[in-house]
Amino acid sequence: MPFAAFKVPAGSVDEQQKEQLITRTTDLFTEIYGERARATTLVLVEEVPDGGWGVGGEVLTLARLREAAGG
């Protein structure tokens, strides 16, 4: 069973974007393993609470991500 896990900051992707992650990841595994993989591909999109992770020793928040992206 192919398996992919995505951890994203809470609130950074909407329901449509989560669906895209799941659909496109499933399509990718199917492309690699063949159509037989579609029915058993598991994709997990897990939202990490704001401030629940860090990069380079700094706490990462959604506000910092948006600031870095220029938005």
PyMOL Python script that loads the backbone (N, CA, C, O; Angstrom):
from pymol import cmd

cmd.read_pdbstr("""\
ATOM      1  N   MET A   1       0.842  -1.173   0.000  1.00  0.00           N
ATOM      2  CA  MET A   1       0.000   0.000   0.000  1.00  0.00           C
ATOM      3  C   MET A   1       0.890   1.240   0.000  1.00  0.00           C
ATOM      4  O   MET A   1       1.619   1.470   0.965  1.00  0.00           O
ATOM      5  N   PRO A   2       0.844   2.036  -1.056  1.00  0.00           N
ATOM      6  CA  PRO A   2       1.590   3.302  -1.053  1.00  0.00           C
ATOM      7  C   PRO A   2       1.024   4.241   0.017  1.00  0.00           C
ATOM      8  O   PRO A   2      -0.183   4.277   0.260  1.00  0.00           O
ATOM      9  N   PHE A   3       1.917   4.992   0.642  1.00  0.00           N
ATOM     10  CA  PHE A   3       1.515   5.894   1.713  1.00  0.00           C
ATOM     11  C   PHE A   3       2.312   7.187   1.605  1.00  0.00           C
ATOM     12  O   PHE A   3       3.528   7.156   1.415  1.00  0.00           O
ATOM     13  N   ALA A   4       1.630   8.323   1.726  1.00  0.00           N
ATOM     14  CA  ALA A   4       2.288   9.628   1.753  1.00  0.00           C
ATOM     15  C   ALA A   4       1.696  10.427   2.898  1.00  0.00           C
ATOM     16  O   ALA A   4       0.488  10.393   3.133  1.00  0.00           O
ATOM     17  N   ALA A   5       2.554  11.148   3.610  1.00  0.00           N
ATOM     18  CA  ALA A   5       2.098  11.993   4.715  1.00  0.00           C
ATOM     19  C   ALA A   5       2.598  13.416   4.494  1.00  0.00           C
ATOM     20  O   ALA A   5       3.783  13.650   4.254  1.00  0.00           O
ATOM     21  N   PHE A   6       1.676  14.344   4.580  1.00  0.00           N
ATOM     22  CA  PHE A   6       2.003  15.761   4.480  1.00  0.00           C
ATOM     23  C   PHE A   6       1.684  16.410   5.812  1.00  0.00           C
ATOM     24  O   PHE A   6       0.602  16.205   6.363  1.00  0.00           O
ATOM     25  N   LYS A   7       2.610  17.184   6.328  1.00  0.00           N
ATOM     26  CA  LYS A   7       2.373  17.984   7.525  1.00  0.00           C
ATOM     27  C   LYS A   7       2.410  19.441   7.074  1.00  0.00           C
ATOM     28  O   LYS A   7       3.397  19.914   6.511  1.00  0.00           O
ATOM     29  N   VAL A   8       1.312  20.133   7.337  1.00  0.00           N
ATOM     30  CA  VAL A   8       1.188  21.521   6.911  1.00  0.00           C
ATOM     31  C   VAL A   8       0.771  22.373   8.102  1.00  0.00           C
ATOM     32  O   VAL A   8       0.112  21.875   9.014  1.00  0.00           O
ATOM     33  N   PRO A   9       1.145  23.651   8.108  1.00  0.00           N
ATOM     34  CA  PRO A   9       0.696  24.521   9.186  1.00  0.00           C
ATOM     35  C   PRO A   9      -0.836  24.617   9.191  1.00  0.00           C
ATOM     36  O   PRO A   9      -1.456  24.768   8.138  1.00  0.00           O
ATOM     37  N   ALA A  10      -1.428  24.531  10.360  1.00  0.00           N
ATOM     38  CA  ALA A  10      -2.886  24.637  10.479  1.00  0.00           C
ATOM     39  C   ALA A  10      -3.357  25.934   9.835  1.00  0.00           C
ATOM     40  O   ALA A  10      -2.811  27.006  10.095  1.00  0.00           O
ATOM     41  N   GLY A  11      -4.374  25.820   8.994  1.00  0.00           N
ATOM     42  CA  GLY A  11      -4.950  26.998   8.344  1.00  0.00           C
ATOM     43  C   GLY A  11      -4.229  27.440   7.086  1.00  0.00           C
ATOM     44  O   GLY A  11      -4.628  28.430   6.472  1.00  0.00           O
ATOM     45  N   SER A  12      -3.171  26.733   6.680  1.00  0.00           N
ATOM     46  CA  SER A  12      -2.411  27.178   5.510  1.00  0.00           C
ATOM     47  C   SER A  12      -2.951  26.630   4.194  1.00  0.00           C
ATOM     48  O   SER A  12      -2.625  27.150   3.127  1.00  0.00           O
ATOM     49  N   VAL A  13      -3.769  25.589   4.261  1.00  0.00           N
ATOM     50  CA  VAL A  13      -4.408  25.063   3.055  1.00  0.00           C
ATOM     51  C   VAL A  13      -5.896  24.884   3.332  1.00  0.00           C
ATOM     52  O   VAL A  13      -6.300  24.523   4.437  1.00  0.00           O
ATOM     53  N   ASP A  14      -6.699  25.142   2.308  1.00  0.00           N
ATOM     54  CA  ASP A  14      -8.148  24.976   2.487  1.00  0.00           C
ATOM     55  C   ASP A  14      -8.549  23.561   2.065  1.00  0.00           C
ATOM     56  O   ASP A  14      -7.705  22.768   1.647  1.00  0.00           O
ATOM     57  N   GLU A  15      -9.827  23.257   2.178  1.00  0.00           N
ATOM     58  CA  GLU A  15     -10.319  21.908   1.877  1.00  0.00           C
ATOM     59  C   GLU A  15     -10.050  21.522   0.422  1.00  0.00           C
ATOM     60  O   GLU A  15      -9.708  20.374   0.139  1.00  0.00           O
ATOM     61  N   GLN A  16     -10.200  22.465  -0.493  1.00  0.00           N
ATOM     62  CA  GLN A  16      -9.943  22.182  -1.908  1.00  0.00           C
ATOM     63  C   GLN A  16      -8.463  21.848  -2.136  1.00  0.00           C
ATOM     64  O   GLN A  16      -8.145  20.948  -2.913  1.00  0.00           O
ATOM     65  N   GLN A  17      -7.576  22.556  -1.474  1.00  0.00           N
ATOM     66  CA  GLN A  17      -6.144  22.287  -1.611  1.00  0.00           C
ATOM     67  C   GLN A  17      -5.772  20.935  -1.008  1.00  0.00           C
ATOM     68  O   GLN A  17      -4.919  20.231  -1.548  1.00  0.00           O
ATOM     69  N   LYS A  18      -6.398  20.569   0.097  1.00  0.00           N
ATOM     70  CA  LYS A  18      -6.169  19.247   0.679  1.00  0.00           C
ATOM     71  C   LYS A  18      -6.613  18.164  -0.306  1.00  0.00           C
ATOM     72  O   LYS A  18      -5.924  17.162  -0.498  1.00  0.00           O
ATOM     73  N   GLU A  19      -7.769  18.383  -0.922  1.00  0.00           N
ATOM     74  CA  GLU A  19      -8.265  17.421  -1.907  1.00  0.00           C
ATOM     75  C   GLU A  19      -7.285  17.294  -3.074  1.00  0.00           C
ATOM     76  O   GLU A  19      -7.049  16.194  -3.573  1.00  0.00           O
ATOM     77  N   GLN A  20      -6.719  18.413  -3.504  1.00  0.00           N
ATOM     78  CA  GLN A  20      -5.724  18.383  -4.582  1.00  0.00           C
ATOM     79  C   GLN A  20      -4.487  17.595  -4.167  1.00  0.00           C
ATOM     80  O   GLN A  20      -3.970  16.803  -4.954  1.00  0.00           O
ATOM     81  N   LEU A  21      -4.009  17.799  -2.949  1.00  0.00           N
ATOM     82  CA  LEU A  21      -2.857  17.039  -2.461  1.00  0.00           C
ATOM     83  C   LEU A  21      -3.146  15.540  -2.511  1.00  0.00           C
ATOM     84  O   LEU A  21      -2.314  14.752  -2.961  1.00  0.00           O
ATOM     85  N   ILE A  22      -4.324  15.162  -2.049  1.00  0.00           N
ATOM     86  CA  ILE A  22      -4.698  13.749  -2.004  1.00  0.00           C
ATOM     87  C   ILE A  22      -4.836  13.181  -3.419  1.00  0.00           C
ATOM     88  O   ILE A  22      -4.293  12.121  -3.727  1.00  0.00           O
ATOM     89  N   THR A  23      -5.560  13.890  -4.263  1.00  0.00           N
ATOM     90  CA  THR A  23      -5.813  13.413  -5.628  1.00  0.00           C
ATOM     91  C   THR A  23      -4.519  13.320  -6.440  1.00  0.00           C
ATOM     92  O   THR A  23      -4.265  12.308  -7.092  1.00  0.00           O
ATOM     93  N   ARG A  24      -3.712  14.363  -6.400  1.00  0.00           N
ATOM     94  CA  ARG A  24      -2.496  14.377  -7.220  1.00  0.00           C
ATOM     95  C   ARG A  24      -1.450  13.395  -6.707  1.00  0.00           C
ATOM     96  O   ARG A  24      -0.711  12.808  -7.497  1.00  0.00           O
ATOM     97  N   THR A  25      -1.383  13.214  -5.392  1.00  0.00           N
ATOM     98  CA  THR A  25      -0.457  12.228  -4.838  1.00  0.00           C
ATOM     99  C   THR A  25      -0.890  10.823  -5.240  1.00  0.00           C
ATOM    100  O   THR A  25      -0.062   9.993  -5.617  1.00  0.00           O
ATOM    101  N   THR A  26      -2.185  10.562  -5.157  1.00  0.00           N
ATOM    102  CA  THR A  26      -2.713   9.259  -5.588  1.00  0.00           C
ATOM    103  C   THR A  26      -2.414   9.034  -7.067  1.00  0.00           C
ATOM    104  O   THR A  26      -2.012   7.938  -7.458  1.00  0.00           O
ATOM    105  N   ASP A  27      -2.605  10.057  -7.883  1.00  0.00           N
ATOM    106  CA  ASP A  27      -2.301   9.945  -9.312  1.00  0.00           C
ATOM    107  C   ASP A  27      -0.820   9.649  -9.543  1.00  0.00           C
ATOM    108  O   ASP A  27      -0.474   8.859 -10.422  1.00  0.00           O
ATOM    109  N   LEU A  28       0.049  10.279  -8.759  1.00  0.00           N
ATOM    110  CA  LEU A  28       1.492  10.047  -8.895  1.00  0.00           C
ATOM    111  C   LEU A  28       1.852   8.603  -8.567  1.00  0.00           C
ATOM    112  O   LEU A  28       2.583   7.957  -9.318  1.00  0.00           O
ATOM    113  N   PHE A  29       1.341   8.096  -7.447  1.00  0.00           N
ATOM    114  CA  PHE A  29       1.616   6.704  -7.096  1.00  0.00           C
ATOM    115  C   PHE A  29       1.066   5.752  -8.154  1.00  0.00           C
ATOM    116  O   PHE A  29       1.692   4.740  -8.472  1.00  0.00           O
ATOM    117  N   THR A  30      -0.098   6.077  -8.695  1.00  0.00           N
ATOM    118  CA  THR A  30      -0.691   5.240  -9.737  1.00  0.00           C
ATOM    119  C   THR A  30       0.172   5.263 -10.996  1.00  0.00           C
ATOM    120  O   THR A  30       0.328   4.242 -11.667  1.00  0.00           O
ATOM    121  N   GLU A  31       0.724   6.416 -11.310  1.00  0.00           N
ATOM    122  CA  GLU A  31       1.625   6.532 -12.459  1.00  0.00           C
ATOM    123  C   GLU A  31       2.864   5.654 -12.272  1.00  0.00           C
ATOM    124  O   GLU A  31       3.345   5.034 -13.220  1.00  0.00           O
ATOM    125  N   ILE A  32       3.363   5.611 -11.063  1.00  0.00           N
ATOM    126  CA  ILE A  32       4.571   4.841 -10.775  1.00  0.00           C
ATOM    127  C   ILE A  32       4.290   3.350 -10.656  1.00  0.00           C
ATOM    128  O   ILE A  32       5.000   2.537 -11.248  1.00  0.00           O
ATOM    129  N   TYR A  33       3.262   2.981  -9.897  1.00  0.00           N
ATOM    130  CA  TYR A  33       2.989   1.575  -9.580  1.00  0.00           C
ATOM    131  C   TYR A  33       1.929   0.927 -10.463  1.00  0.00           C
ATOM    132  O   TYR A  33       1.761  -0.292 -10.436  1.00  0.00           O
ATOM    133  N   GLY A  34       1.227   1.718 -11.232  1.00  0.00           N
ATOM    134  CA  GLY A  34       0.150   1.188 -12.053  1.00  0.00           C
ATOM    135  C   GLY A  34      -1.197   1.392 -11.384  1.00  0.00           C
ATOM    136  O   GLY A  34      -1.287   1.717 -10.200  1.00  0.00           O
ATOM    137  N   GLU A  35      -2.231   1.193 -12.168  1.00  0.00           N
ATOM    138  CA  GLU A  35      -3.595   1.459 -11.713  1.00  0.00           C
ATOM    139  C   GLU A  35      -3.977   0.654 -10.475  1.00  0.00           C
ATOM    140  O   GLU A  35      -4.845   1.070  -9.707  1.00  0.00           O
ATOM    141  N   ARG A  36      -3.334  -0.496 -10.277  1.00  0.00           N
ATOM    142  CA  ARG A  36      -3.655  -1.338  -9.119  1.00  0.00           C
ATOM    143  C   ARG A  36      -3.402  -0.621  -7.795  1.00  0.00           C
ATOM    144  O   ARG A  36      -3.983  -0.984  -6.772  1.00  0.00           O
ATOM    145  N   ALA A  37      -2.537   0.396  -7.810  1.00  0.00           N
ATOM    146  CA  ALA A  37      -2.193   1.121  -6.587  1.00  0.00           C
ATOM    147  C   ALA A  37      -3.265   2.124  -6.162  1.00  0.00           C
ATOM    148  O   ALA A  37      -3.314   2.523  -4.999  1.00  0.00           O
ATOM    149  N   ARG A  38      -4.119   2.531  -7.094  1.00  0.00           N
ATOM    150  CA  ARG A  38      -5.079   3.600  -6.778  1.00  0.00           C
ATOM    151  C   ARG A  38      -5.959   3.252  -5.570  1.00  0.00           C
ATOM    152  O   ARG A  38      -6.141   4.079  -4.677  1.00  0.00           O
ATOM    153  N   ALA A  39      -6.494   2.053  -5.543  1.00  0.00           N
ATOM    154  CA  ALA A  39      -7.448   1.669  -4.497  1.00  0.00           C
ATOM    155  C   ALA A  39      -6.816   1.534  -3.115  1.00  0.00           C
ATOM    156  O   ALA A  39      -7.521   1.573  -2.107  1.00  0.00           O
ATOM    157  N   THR A  40      -5.503   1.377  -3.059  1.00  0.00           N
ATOM    158  CA  THR A  40      -4.859   1.165  -1.760  1.00  0.00           C
ATOM    159  C   THR A  40      -3.944   2.310  -1.332  1.00  0.00           C
ATOM    160  O   THR A  40      -3.306   2.234  -0.282  1.00  0.00           O
ATOM    161  N   THR A  41      -3.877   3.364  -2.135  1.00  0.00           N
ATOM    162  CA  THR A  41      -3.014   4.497  -1.793  1.00  0.00           C
ATOM    163  C   THR A  41      -3.626   5.284  -0.637  1.00  0.00           C
ATOM    164  O   THR A  41      -4.792   5.676  -0.681  1.00  0.00           O
ATOM    165  N   LEU A  42      -2.821   5.503   0.391  1.00  0.00           N
ATOM    166  CA  LEU A  42      -3.250   6.250   1.566  1.00  0.00           C
ATOM    167  C   LEU A  42      -2.479   7.563   1.614  1.00  0.00           C
ATOM    168  O   LEU A  42      -1.249   7.569   1.577  1.00  0.00           O
ATOM    169  N   VAL A  43      -3.200   8.663   1.697  1.00  0.00           N
ATOM    170  CA  VAL A  43      -2.585   9.990   1.787  1.00  0.00           C
ATOM    171  C   VAL A  43      -3.117  10.666   3.040  1.00  0.00           C
ATOM    172  O   VAL A  43      -4.329  10.773   3.231  1.00  0.00           O
ATOM    173  N   LEU A  44      -2.214  11.116   3.886  1.00  0.00           N
ATOM    174  CA  LEU A  44      -2.576  11.785   5.132  1.00  0.00           C
ATOM    175  C   LEU A  44      -2.136  13.243   5.051  1.00  0.00           C
ATOM    176  O   LEU A  44      -0.964  13.531   4.808  1.00  0.00           O
ATOM    177  N   VAL A  45      -3.069  14.153   5.255  1.00  0.00           N
ATOM    178  CA  VAL A  45      -2.756  15.582   5.343  1.00  0.00           C
ATOM    179  C   VAL A  45      -3.016  15.982   6.789  1.00  0.00           C
ATOM    180  O   VAL A  45      -4.159  16.062   7.239  1.00  0.00           O
ATOM    181  N   GLU A  46      -1.930  16.229   7.495  1.00  0.00           N
ATOM    182  CA  GLU A  46      -2.022  16.539   8.929  1.00  0.00           C
ATOM    183  C   GLU A  46      -1.688  18.004   9.160  1.00  0.00           C
ATOM    184  O   GLU A  46      -0.650  18.496   8.716  1.00  0.00           O
ATOM    185  N   GLU A  47      -2.578  18.690   9.856  1.00  0.00           N
ATOM    186  CA  GLU A  47      -2.342  20.093  10.175  1.00  0.00           C
ATOM    187  C   GLU A  47      -1.646  20.207  11.527  1.00  0.00           C
ATOM    188  O   GLU A  47      -2.131  19.695  12.536  1.00  0.00           O
ATOM    189  N   VAL A  48      -0.518  20.878  11.528  1.00  0.00           N
ATOM    190  CA  VAL A  48       0.255  21.084  12.745  1.00  0.00           C
ATOM    191  C   VAL A  48      -0.195  22.417  13.359  1.00  0.00           C
ATOM    192  O   VAL A  48      -0.253  23.428  12.658  1.00  0.00           O
ATOM    193  N   PRO A  49      -0.513  22.428  14.652  1.00  0.00           N
ATOM    194  CA  PRO A  49      -0.951  23.669  15.292  1.00  0.00           C
ATOM    195  C   PRO A  49       0.080  24.788  15.120  1.00  0.00           C
ATOM    196  O   PRO A  49       1.286  24.543  15.090  1.00  0.00           O
ATOM    197  N   ASP A  50      -0.419  26.014  15.008  1.00  0.00           N
ATOM    198  CA  ASP A  50       0.450  27.173  14.836  1.00  0.00           C
ATOM    199  C   ASP A  50       1.501  27.210  15.944  1.00  0.00           C
ATOM    200  O   ASP A  50       1.175  27.086  17.124  1.00  0.00           O
ATOM    201  N   GLY A  51       2.736  27.379  15.559  1.00  0.00           N
ATOM    202  CA  GLY A  51       3.839  27.417  16.511  1.00  0.00           C
ATOM    203  C   GLY A  51       4.289  26.041  16.950  1.00  0.00           C
ATOM    204  O   GLY A  51       5.119  25.929  17.852  1.00  0.00           O
ATOM    205  N   GLY A  52       3.764  24.988  16.336  1.00  0.00           N
ATOM    206  CA  GLY A  52       4.079  23.620  16.730  1.00  0.00           C
ATOM    207  C   GLY A  52       5.283  23.031  16.033  1.00  0.00           C
ATOM    208  O   GLY A  52       5.543  21.834  16.162  1.00  0.00           O
ATOM    209  N   TRP A  53       6.024  23.839  15.298  1.00  0.00           N
ATOM    210  CA  TRP A  53       7.248  23.346  14.673  1.00  0.00           C
ATOM    211  C   TRP A  53       8.196  24.506  14.445  1.00  0.00           C
ATOM    212  O   TRP A  53       7.835  25.669  14.626  1.00  0.00           O
ATOM    213  N   GLY A  54       9.385  24.182  14.054  1.00  0.00           N
ATOM    214  CA  GLY A  54      10.380  25.225  13.850  1.00  0.00           C
ATOM    215  C   GLY A  54      11.332  24.877  12.729  1.00  0.00           C
ATOM    216  O   GLY A  54      11.450  23.722  12.320  1.00  0.00           O
ATOM    217  N   VAL A  55      12.003  25.893  12.245  1.00  0.00           N
ATOM    218  CA  VAL A  55      13.013  25.745  11.205  1.00  0.00           C
ATOM    219  C   VAL A  55      14.219  26.576  11.619  1.00  0.00           C
ATOM    220  O   VAL A  55      14.088  27.749  11.970  1.00  0.00           O
ATOM    221  N   GLY A  56      15.381  25.965  11.575  1.00  0.00           N
ATOM    222  CA  GLY A  56      16.604  26.692  11.912  1.00  0.00           C
ATOM    223  C   GLY A  56      16.625  27.222  13.327  1.00  0.00           C
ATOM    224  O   GLY A  56      17.220  28.267  13.592  1.00  0.00           O
ATOM    225  N   GLY A  57      15.976  26.510  14.247  1.00  0.00           N
ATOM    226  CA  GLY A  57      15.971  26.928  15.641  1.00  0.00           C
ATOM    227  C   GLY A  57      14.956  28.014  15.956  1.00  0.00           C
ATOM    228  O   GLY A  57      14.916  28.513  17.081  1.00  0.00           O
ATOM    229  N   GLU A  58      14.139  28.388  14.985  1.00  0.00           N
ATOM    230  CA  GLU A  58      13.123  29.420  15.172  1.00  0.00           C
ATOM    231  C   GLU A  58      11.738  28.789  15.110  1.00  0.00           C
ATOM    232  O   GLU A  58      11.489  27.917  14.278  1.00  0.00           O
ATOM    233  N   VAL A  59      10.838  29.222  15.984  1.00  0.00           N
ATOM    234  CA  VAL A  59       9.458  28.747  15.954  1.00  0.00           C
ATOM    235  C   VAL A  59       8.802  29.280  14.682  1.00  0.00           C
ATOM    236  O   VAL A  59       8.882  30.467  14.367  1.00  0.00           O
ATOM    237  N   LEU A  60       8.154  28.371  13.966  1.00  0.00           N
ATOM    238  CA  LEU A  60       7.500  28.739  12.717  1.00  0.00           C
ATOM    239  C   LEU A  60       6.011  28.935  12.972  1.00  0.00           C
ATOM    240  O   LEU A  60       5.347  28.053  13.518  1.00  0.00           O
ATOM    241  N   THR A  61       5.493  30.086  12.578  1.00  0.00           N
ATOM    242  CA  THR A  61       4.068  30.373  12.712  1.00  0.00           C
ATOM    243  C   THR A  61       3.500  30.694  11.338  1.00  0.00           C
ATOM    244  O   THR A  61       4.245  31.004  10.408  1.00  0.00           O
ATOM    245  N   LEU A  62       2.196  30.622  11.213  1.00  0.00           N
ATOM    246  CA  LEU A  62       1.541  30.947   9.954  1.00  0.00           C
ATOM    247  C   LEU A  62       1.807  32.397   9.575  1.00  0.00           C
ATOM    248  O   LEU A  62       1.991  32.704   8.397  1.00  0.00           O
ATOM    249  N   ALA A  63       1.829  33.285  10.550  1.00  0.00           N
ATOM    250  CA  ALA A  63       2.117  34.693  10.275  1.00  0.00           C
ATOM    251  C   ALA A  63       3.511  34.857   9.678  1.00  0.00           C
ATOM    252  O   ALA A  63       3.692  35.645   8.750  1.00  0.00           O
ATOM    253  N   ARG A  64       4.496  34.129  10.194  1.00  0.00           N
ATOM    254  CA  ARG A  64       5.860  34.209   9.651  1.00  0.00           C
ATOM    255  C   ARG A  64       5.927  33.656   8.247  1.00  0.00           C
ATOM    256  O   ARG A  64       6.633  34.194   7.394  1.00  0.00           O
ATOM    257  N   LEU A  65       5.184  32.565   7.999  1.00  0.00           N
ATOM    258  CA  LEU A  65       5.149  31.999   6.651  1.00  0.00           C
ATOM    259  C   LEU A  65       4.557  32.997   5.659  1.00  0.00           C
ATOM    260  O   LEU A  65       5.094  33.191   4.568  1.00  0.00           O
ATOM    261  N   ARG A  66       3.464  33.620   6.038  1.00  0.00           N
ATOM    262  CA  ARG A  66       2.823  34.584   5.150  1.00  0.00           C
ATOM    263  C   ARG A  66       3.716  35.797   4.925  1.00  0.00           C
ATOM    264  O   ARG A  66       3.783  36.337   3.821  1.00  0.00           O
ATOM    265  N   GLU A  67       4.392  36.212   5.970  1.00  0.00           N
ATOM    266  CA  GLU A  67       5.321  37.343   5.854  1.00  0.00           C
ATOM    267  C   GLU A  67       6.457  37.004   4.894  1.00  0.00           C
ATOM    268  O   GLU A  67       6.838  37.826   4.060  1.00  0.00           O
ATOM    269  N   ALA A  68       6.992  35.802   5.013  1.00  0.00           N
ATOM    270  CA  ALA A  68       8.091  35.376   4.144  1.00  0.00           C
ATOM    271  C   ALA A  68       7.638  35.238   2.701  1.00  0.00           C
ATOM    272  O   ALA A  68       8.430  35.427   1.778  1.00  0.00           O
ATOM    273  N   ALA A  69       6.353  34.905   2.498  1.00  0.00           N
ATOM    274  CA  ALA A  69       5.828  34.748   1.150  1.00  0.00           C
ATOM    275  C   ALA A  69       5.407  36.092   0.540  1.00  0.00           C
ATOM    276  O   ALA A  69       4.975  36.154  -0.611  1.00  0.00           O
ATOM    277  N   GLY A  70       5.540  37.159   1.326  1.00  0.00           N
ATOM    278  CA  GLY A  70       5.194  38.472   0.822  1.00  0.00           C
ATOM    279  C   GLY A  70       3.711  38.785   0.885  1.00  0.00           C
ATOM    280  O   GLY A  70       3.222  39.670   0.183  1.00  0.00           O
ATOM    281  N   GLY A  71       2.996  38.049   1.733  1.00  0.00           N
ATOM    282  CA  GLY A  71       1.546  38.266   1.814  1.00  0.00           C
ATOM    283  C   GLY A  71       1.165  38.554   3.163  1.00  0.00           C
ATOM    284  O   GLY A  71      -0.016  38.767   3.440  1.00  0.00           O
TER     285      GLY A  71
END
""", "prot")
cmd.dss("prot")
cmd.show_as("cartoon", "prot")
cmd.util.cbc("prot")
cmd.orient("prot")
